[in-house]
Each structure stands twice: as C-alpha cells, then as structure tokens.
C-alpha cells in the first residue's frame, strides 16, 4: 500500500510539473506572437494582445491610435525600426480574482539613424482561461489610477522597477 501511495504522489507531482511547464510555454509563445506583431508594426495584430478591460474605454482606444500615429511619424522621420524583441521566462503564475497573471521580461532593441536603444521592461501577462494571454506594459502600473484600471491585479504580483534605456551611438569608423 505504501508503494502505491508513493507512486501515486510521484505521478501527481509529475502531472503538476508538466502543467506548469505547459503554461509557461503558452505564455511565452503568446508573448512572442505579440512581439512579432510589434516588430513588424502590425498594430491590428498587436492590439489583440492588449487586455480587454483596458481597451474598452474610448479614451484608451484614442490613446492607442495617437500612439500608433506618433510611432509611424517618428519611424519615417528618423528611420526607426525595431531590431529585435527578446522575451524572457515568465514568473510563476498567480490567480487572483479569477485572473491568472505573471510577469515576463522583455528586451527591445530599436535602431535609428543615430544609433540604437536597448530597453528592458516587464510585461504583466493576464489570462482568464490559461490559453489566451494579454500583455500590459508594467509602466502602466506606476500611474496613480492603475488600480482603478485593473482591479484584478494581484497585490502579490512582484513588478520589478523599470531600468533606464541603454543608448549606443552608431560607430561611423567601422562603416568606412
């Protein structure tokens, strides 16, 4: 009997471990899809990864449109392009108010005529079903009204402080 109990516990722990690994894979895959949409400036595809309660407000939709317009303007004017977006591994998933959530690191490198900028940030990943994941830039949660915008955010979710962007000038000597 003791041997059967030990085997049962081992199988149960293995199943839980596989489920956690699968969830991590799903989150990272969805984040990579979102990053790809951003890197090719496909704002329609990118907006599908934005948390619905944040996009339901007319003001949010207007800010998104203005942001897209600004990005397009600066991209054309200064030759800005997203060189790469690296997605790290998600933190453990917390469920709070029936919303699964975690953080996931993101490093974005943007090139322009004068050089490149590398920005490390943290995304908050949110899901109601564990299959469809939405991502919110963690800087949103530094604003005064963040809790009102997203009351389902767990107080136990640790959001690291933002890092300063790293700027690198183009080395003209290597290009000659």
N, C-alpha and C positions, 0 to 999 in steps of 0.2 A: 504494500500500500504506500509505503514511504517513497519507493522508487517511482510509482505512478504520479504521486503528488509532485515530486521533483521534476519529472518530465513535463507535466502539465504547466508548472510555473515557468520552466525554461521556454516552452513553446509560446506561452502568453507573452513573456518578455521579448522574445524574438519578433512576434507579430507587432507589438507596440513599437519596437525599434524600426521595423520596416515601414510602418505607417508614418512615423516621424520623418524618416528619410524621404519617403514619397512626397510628403507635404513640403519639405524643403526643396525638392526638385521642382514641384509645381510652382512654388513661389518664385524661384529663381528663373524658371522658364518664362513665366508671365512677365517678370521684370525685364528679361532680355528682349521680349517682343516689344515692350513699351520703349526700351532704349533704342531698338532698331527704328521704330516709328519716329522717335525724336531725332535720331541721327540723319535720317533722310528727309526730315522736316515734313513728315506726313502727319499734319496736325489733326486730321479727322481720325486716323487710327490711334494717335497718341491720346486724344481726348476720351477714347473708350476706356482708358485705364484710370481715369480720374474718378474719385469717389462720388457716387451719385448724389448724396445729400449736399455735397459742396457745389455740384453743378446745377442743382435745381433752382438756385437763386438767379434771377435775371442779372443782378449785379455781377455775379461770378462769371456768367456767360459773357457779359460785356467786357470784363477784365481779361478773360481769355482771348477774346477777339482782338482787343487792343494789344495784348502781349504778342500775339501772332503777327499782327501788323508791324509792330516795332521790331520783332526779330527779323522779319522779311526785309524791312528797310535797312537795318544795320548790316544784315548779311550781304545784301547787294552793295551797299555803300563802302563797307570795309573789307569785303571778301571773306567774311566769317563763315567757317564751316566746322561742323562737329567732326573732329578727327576720330575720336573713339569714346565709347562709354563702357566702363568696366563695372560689372555687378558683382558684389561680394556675396558671402553666405548670410542667409537670414539668421536673426536671433531666434531663440525658442519662441514658439507661438503661445500667446496668452489669449484666453477667451474671456471677454468682459462684455456684459450686456448683449450676449448672443453674437458678438462680433469677434472673429479670430483676428489677431493682429500681431505684428512683429516689426522689427526694424531691419533694414537691409542697406549696407553701404554701397555707395555709387561714386565712381571717379569719372569725371567728364573732362576730356581734353578738347579745347576749342582752338582752332587756328585762325589767325587773321594776318593781314599784311605785315604787321609789326612784330609778330611772334605768336606764342601760344600761351594759353592759360589752362592750368590744371586745377579743377575744383573737386574737392572731396566733400560729399554731402551724405546725408542719411535720408532714406525714404521710409515712410511708415506704410507698411503693407496691411490692407484690411480686406476681409472676406466674410461673407455671410454663410457660405456653403463649403469653403475649402477648395473649390475648383476655380472660381472666378475671383481674381485678386485685383484690387485697385491700389494705386500708389499716390501718396501725398508727400510733397517735399516737407521735410521736418521744420524748415524755417517758418512755415505757416503756424506752427505751434508756439512760436516765440511772440506772436502777436497777442494783444490784450484779449480779443474776442475769440481766441482759438477754442476754448472750452464750449462756448456757445455754438460755434460752427460744427464741432464734432464731439458731442457729449458722450458718445460711445467709446471714446479713447480711454484706455485703462490708466489709472494713476500709477500702476506698477510698471508700465512700459518705460524703459530707460531710453531716453533720446539723448545721444551724445551732443556736446556743444559743437557748434559749427567751426570748421577750420578755415583759415584765411586762404584764398586762392594763391597759387604759385604762378608767377608770370615769368616767361622766358622769352627774351628778345631773339629775333632771327639772327643767326651768325652769318653775316654777309661775306666774311672771308672764305668760309667753306663752300660758298656757292660760286666763287670765281674760279 
